[in-house]
Amino acid sequence: MIIGPEVTEEGLEDIVGKVGKFITEKGGEVIEVDRWGRRKLAYPIRHVMEGNYVLTKFKFEPKLAADLEASLRISEGVLRHLLIKLSD
């Protein structure tokens, strides 16, 4: 996910924590959280040219992916997100 540059470090941790909590509450498991830091975007998103990139690897029931997508979509600090399935 890409989190807006206006979000403070504490806010960033809060967003990442909420995503992890959502996953674990639904019976999933967070395997790894990789913070890539602030990077320049290839194109503007909501008139913003930078964002904090966070990669979260987790195991989760595929049927619950729509709930996670909806949660990320309404999160104010999240500019973009992408869920992909990795092969086992």
C-alpha positions, -999 to +999 in steps of 0.1 A: +000+000+000+010+036-005+004+059+024+003+097+020+033+118+029+013+140+052+008+111+076+032+113+106+054+084+116+030+075+144+001+077+120+019+054+096+024+029+124-012+032+133-024+024+098+000-006+095-012-018+129-048-015+120-042-036+088-024-062+109-051-062+135-078-066+108-060-096+094-054-114+127-090-107+139-103-125+108-082-155+115-052-146+093-015-144+100+008-115+093+041-130+080+062-099+073+058-061+072+084-043+050+085-005+051+102+008+020+100+044+031+091+076+013+095+074-025+086+095-055+054+083-073+055+077-111+024+099-115+004+122-091-023+106-070-047+131-055-022+159-064+005+142-043+039+132-058+054+112-029+042+083-007+053+059+020+054+024+006+046-005+029+045-042+018+027-066+041+028-104+035+001-124+052-019-156+050-056-150+048-088-167+037-094-155+001-131-150+007-123-122+032-102-102+007-132-081-003-136-070+034-099-060+036-102-041+002-132-022+015-113-013+047-083-001+028-104+019+004-120+040+032-088+045+051-080+082+048-042+079+048-040+051+022-035+066-013-033+032-032-034-005-023-030-037-042-038-072-030-021-100-049-021-138-043+013-154-041+016-191-049+023-214-020 
